[in-house]
């Protein structure tokens, strides 16, 4: 089962698990001379081949009547010298993860995105704009339009900010890099409202997980139409019904299975306390059925956007504390 022979196990029992084998001491007959190895390094570091890989270098040298070694040998020498990387002074652009944002209360960090809703005309879509509070998971704004537009998006965000009473420098609005999200109209409106914009890395949906998760819940909901929408009014009517269900009836797994609207209004604390009391009484009545503590019904205190970087920053701060 382990792939070990009986003799290997017996040897380990007698002498320990350290491998005593010396290995072959023979020098390969085809090994490059040191002068040849230095010539390879000289070529790959030359200005002419600084931006080339071995699959380009070897044929080019062959066209000039020179053969030093195979492409695999080039790669092996580069690996041994830790040079199998970009060798020019200019470095490829790196897609850094966006700065983390921590929400400890509603209306601190919002996430928004646009998804397609199919229509009866092939290639034509309606566009559902959705704004989500990451702390409470409440959909604070949602509307369906026939086009993608920065003007429509800015009006939707402005209406949501007015309804929620957002003050300047209170809110971070995170989105991907779509045209409506980065339009001049949208950015100007955010500056006017005092809302701080935040963007995902290009083509990285994981940087905007809350909106993506909400869209998945929407499209896998049993009431999601099996056929395309015939009119814009039909799409808007269905979207309103979904938002009402999501906010007031959906027990969200990410916030201890309470409705987003209840958490947004601070009612989740009382709801979770009552659940804890039910579990405590059940444990008291039948202690033999419980091997440990009851289920954790404490409210989620913090919600993080780009959590991986948050953990790294916390580890670095503890390291240098």
Secondary structure, DSSP 8 states (H G I E B T S, - for coil): -----HHHHHHHHHH-SS----------TT---HHHHHHHHHHHTSGGGTT--HHHHHHHHHHTT-----HHHHHHHHHHTT--S--SSS----------EEESSTTSEEEEEEEEEEBSSTT-EEEEEEEEETTT--EEEEEEESS--HHHHHHHHHHHHHHHT--TT--EEEE-S-TTTT-HHHHHHHHHHT-EEEE--TT-GGGGHHHHHHHHHHHTSTTS-SS-BSSHHHHHHHHHHHHHHHHHT-EEGGGTSEEHHHHHTTTHHHHHHHHHHHHHHHHHH-GGG-SS----------EEESHHHHHHHHHHHHH--
